[in-house]
Structure formats: C-alpha cells, structure tokens
Amino acid sequence: MNKENISARVTEIERFSVHDGPGIRTVVFLKGCPLNCAWCHNPECISFEKQTLVYTEKCIGCGKCDQGCYSGARVECGKEMTVDQVMEEVLQDQIYYGEHGGLTISGGEPLAHREFTMALIRACREKNIKVGIETSLYRFDEELLSSLDLIMADMKIFDCDIHRKWVGVGNEEIKNNLCRANELGIPMIVRTPVICGINDNTENVKRTAEFLRELKNVTSYELLPYHPLGVSKAEALGIKQTEFKTPSQSQMEELNKYADISRQT
C-alpha cells in the first residue's frame, strides 16, 4: 500500500462503472476544476472547497442538523481522503476488473490535483491495476499523463470564442495539449457532450473530427448526449444552472455521421 499520506477532496467513489472507460471500473471523483461549463453534470466538483448540498424537499424538520442529516436533505460534499483510504475501496473491486477494467480518476479535474493523482497512480501500479483519467486537458503534465493506460479527454466546442463563452476559458491550450498528449503514445478517447443550441451542429463535429484525425493515438471520437443531471445538484448548491434540451436519437445519429475519425491506410 502506498505510504505517502497525501490527500485530496473526493466527492464520490463510484463502483462497477461501465461508462468511464473500458471494462468494469472504479471511478474516483476529485473536487475542483478550472473550467465552468454551463451544462456541467458534476457542478459539485467545480469548487475546490467543501460544500453542502441542500435538498429542501427532503427536509423533515427534525431540528437535528448538527447531529447529521438522517433524511438526506443536507449532503456534505468534499471528503478529505488519503491515497491509502481510496485504495482500500479500489482494491475491493480489483477481482472484477479483468483484462480491460481498472481505476478511472475523474472530477473535477485530476490534473489540478497533481500530487494526489500521481500517488494514486503509483499505488495502482504496485497492484497491477490499470489507470485512466477523465480530463479537460486544460493543463498538461507529461510525467503524469505518460504513466497512464488511457486518457479520456473532452473537446467540447471547436470554435475558441464560443468555447470561452460557455466553458469559461478558451480552447487554444486544450488543442495544443491534445497534440502534445498524442506524442506520448498513450491511447486517447476524445468526447464531445452534445448541447442543443451550443454545439449540436455538423460544422462543430466535422471540424473536431478533422482535427482529431491527425492525432494517431486518438482511438475513438464519441458524441455524448446532454442530460440534465447537474441541474438539481446545482440548485442544491444554491447555483442556477440552465437546463438545456436533450438531443433526440435522430439528431445524434445524424451528427455521428460526421464524427468518423477513421484514417486512410
């Protein structure tokens, strides 16, 4: 077990996930992200500070808030956990990972927690557990990224100005870091969350696919339909989040026609 007593704020550890990388995976969500996507489905992972989600509809008026909320009306978010504590949970699932599964470090932004993320990767390496991360690639860390088995990155909006409007930052560094990550030889999956009225057009998908087609280590480009999971959580945090329309199946099928990044051989 890793002996470094390094800690980070963890919002959730999700077990038996099949949506955050290949195989069965354990997903560790770290708290804190430099981006502020208008549609974020994990708004509790944006701030680096501890927060409380308040679901007033669950309150039973017991008056015992100081003893802990038994009804689930108040949920404390951001538990400080050491690498060893996280590994205790990860190791419980190791027998299910098989050849392709493992740990996914998500958030938030794992690269914003470099010391903790590196220590967690080292601890997994000692146990022969594969590790991937879900990242915006707004930051770049060659040592950390080179130690992974898989990089899952977002290219949310190709146009820089539109990206800045809806995400809070431009995408020049993200594009540059995708190119730099491509040179590391680590398999990469790139994904676009499809948000109606923002990036749900063929031009955005085509330009993104053309860009990714030049990156030899990008193994797939995936379009993910928006879902409003973050709206209720944002409300519980006292944050107003716009609820966007979910793209239809036919719209997703049409956009996927332009998401092909297969390369000529």
Buried (B, 14 or more C-beta within 10 A) or exposed (E): EBEBEBBBBBBBBBEEBEEBBBBBBBBBBBBBBBBEBBBBBBBBBBBBEEBBBBBEEEBEEEEEEEEEBEEEBBBEBBBEBBBBBBBEBBBEBBEEBEEEBBBBBBBBBBBBBEEBBBBBBBBBBEBEBBBBBBBBBBBBBEEBBEBBBBBBBBBBBBBBEBBBEBBBBBBEBBBEBBEBBBEBEBBBBBBBBBBBEBBBEEEBBBBBBEBBBEBEBBEBBEBBBBEBEBBBBBBBBEBEBEEBEBBEEEBBEBBBEBBEBEEEE
